[in-house]
Amino acid sequence: MRALLLSTVLATCPLAALAVGFNDDDPPTPTETTKTCTDGQVWDAETESCIDPDKSSLNDADRMKAIRELAYAGRITDAERVLNAMVDQDSDAVLTYRGFTARKAGRTEDAYEWYARALEVNPDNLLARSYLGQWHLEKGDFQLARAQLSEIRQRGGRSTWPEISLRMAIQSGSGSNY
């Protein structure tokens, strides 16, 4: 049933496969960050207003939620602005999302470098592996995409969103697009 639900979400909203977070298989729920804020600003609950991400009271976990939400909404430039405000620029989560935003912005070689750095920090980063596999698909290299799928499964990621997303992209013959 879960696979059917995820398949339906991917078919009706393919961006969902692109901006799923590290600990959550569900698409982010829209908040004031995407409903109200513009130009890379994020909602600050303390002031009940949109403010620059580097001036907010948010911590990196809150910023990561905003990055996911903005990326899911297709607001790649805004997501990159929030990424720039992250305190821990060397975390595998930040590196993974830098790869994602670079890939979606057409900076494909930069994307590869970010994914590689994320996997150096954390070889078990299943999301980075899924995105890297999709990068390989976009380059036409099904063998390397399948290798990432195998790695995801070997690292305990069977039936997770990164595994399902990459498997479906391989089956369809192309990386996820929106």
N, C-alpha and C positions, 0 to 999 in steps of 0.2 A: 504494500500500500504506500509506504514512504517513497519508494522508487517511482511509483506512478505519480504521486503528488509532485515530486521533484521534476519529473519529466514534463508534467503539465506546466509547472512554473517556468521551466526553461523554454518550452515551446511558445508560451504566451508572453514571456518577459525575459528574453535571453540575457539581458544585462545582469540578471540575478546571478548567473553563473560566474560573472566577472568580478563581482564586488562582495563576495561573501567573506566574512571575517575568520579569524583563527579559531575561535571557540564557539562559533554559532553557524549552524547550517541554514538558518532562516534569513531572508532578506531583512535589512534594517527597516524599522518602522519610521516613517517620515516624522520628523520633529520640526520645531521652529527653524532649525538650521537650514533645512531645504524648503520649508514653507514660506519663510519670511526673510531670511538673511540672503544677501547677495555679495558678490565680489570676494568670496573666500572667507567671509565672516562667519562666526558661529554664534549660536544662541548661548547667552550666559544667564543661567537661572538666577544668580544673585542679583543682577541688575535688571533682569527681565528685558534684555535688549540684545541686539546683534553687535558684536564687537570683534576686533581683530583677534585671531587665534593666539597670537603671542602676547596679548595684553589681557587675556581672559583669566578667570580663576580656574580654568580647566587644568587637569593633570593629563599626562600622556594617554592614560586609558580613556578618558573622556574625549580627547582629541582623536584617538583612533576610531571611536564610534562615529565621530563627525566625518572622518575621512571615508569610512565605509559608506555612510549615508550619502555623501556627496558623490562618491564614485558610482554608487548604485544608481543615482539620479542622472548619471552621465555628465556631471559637472567636474571634469577632469582637472581643469585649471584651478578651480576652487579647492579641490582635494589636494593638489600640489601645494597650494598656499598653506593649508593646515599642516601638511607634512613638514614644511619648512619650520613650523613652530614647535615641532616635537623636540623635547629635551634630549632624548636618547636617539640620536641620529644613526647609531650603529646597531639598533635592535633589528632582529630578523623581520619583525613585522613592518617596520619602517622601510627597510630595504626591499621587501616584497612589494609593498604598495608603490614604492618609487618605480620598480620594474613595471608594475601594472599600468601606472599612469603614463610612463614613457611609451609603453607599447601602444596604448590607446591613443596617444598623441602622435603616433607615427615614428617615434624615435626608437626603432626596433633594436638597433645595436646597443643603445644605452640600456634598453630593457633587459637584454641578455646579461649584461654586466651586473645590473642590480640583482637579478635572480641568482646569479652565481655567487655574489657576495652574501645574499641571504642564506644560501645553502652552506656556505663556508661557516657562518655563524651557527646555524642550526640545520644539520643534514636531515632532521626529521620534520622540517617545515613542509607539511603536505600541501599547503596552499601555494607556496613558491614552486613546488614540483608540478602541481597542476597547471599553473600559469606558464611555467617553462615548457611543459608539454604542449600547451596551446600555442606558444611561441614557435616551437618546432613545427607544428602543423601548419601554421601560417607561412612558414618557410618551405613547406612541402616535404618535410622529413618525418614520415610516419614511423620509421624505425626508432628514431630518438624519442618521439612522442610516446610510443609504446614502452620504451625503456623507462620513462618517467612514471607511466601508469604502473609498471611492474614494481618500481621503487616504492610508490605510494602503498601498494598492497603489501609488500614485504615489511613495511614500516608500520603496519597495523591500521592502514587507512581504508581497508575494504568497506564499502557501503557508506563512506563519508562523502560529503559534498565534493571535496577535491577529486576523489576517485570517480564519482558519478559524472561530474562535469567533464572531466578529461575523457572518460570512456565514451560518453555521448558525443563529444567533439570528434573523437577518432572514428566512431561509427558513422557519423554524418559526413566525414571526409574533409572537414574544415574546422578551423578554430572558431571559438564563439565570437559572434559579431552582434552588434546592436545598431 
